Amino acid sequence: MEQKFLGGNRPGQSVVSVDVVDGQWIDVTNVEVIDWPAGEQRRIRLAGMNRPRLLLVAASGPPPSCVDPLEDWVRLPAGEGDIEARLAALARRADQLEPMGPVIDTDDVVRCGDAWVALPPVEARIISALIARLGTVVSRADLAAAGWPDGAPGRNALDVHVLRLRRRIASLGLAIRTIRSRGYLLERVEAGAVGA
């Protein structure tokens, strides 16, 4: 295996790279590099879009919990070889994984299989947080922070937007479940079996 990487490995820098394996070149420019924990909102948004992510963790920071195969992390300072290897591994995983859906694109369109629905910005940010943790509980506080980064307008605002989201995503075979005293959970359901 031969690797050639050009460019930087810091957030915001482009990384032009090829990973030559069995005569094939793998481009890692689709892997997003994020300072963590400062870039947590960006991490959530990119996870909702199923974009591969490498988190750069400060030497004194706690390690992130990475359960998504499209996410990895490295503690700084790290050798360039370590960062390059993780970038290449994430790019290979992204190429091998079929779109698992649901995903949300940069135009705030949620896609699940061949079905799609366009969302307003606040609801797109809320669903991004839910998609990033599909099948697990997301707290009300985390959803409010995702929907309104500058502070939610009121307690009922989240409830209203979740209700609207439930109606909009039902046709995608998705349901948002209320987990009492904990938050909300996004899951896939059979078509026609969607309920709150």
Order of alpha helices (4+ residues) and beta strands (2+ residues): beta-beta-beta-beta-alpha-beta-beta-alpha-beta-beta-beta-alpha-beta-alpha-alpha-beta-beta
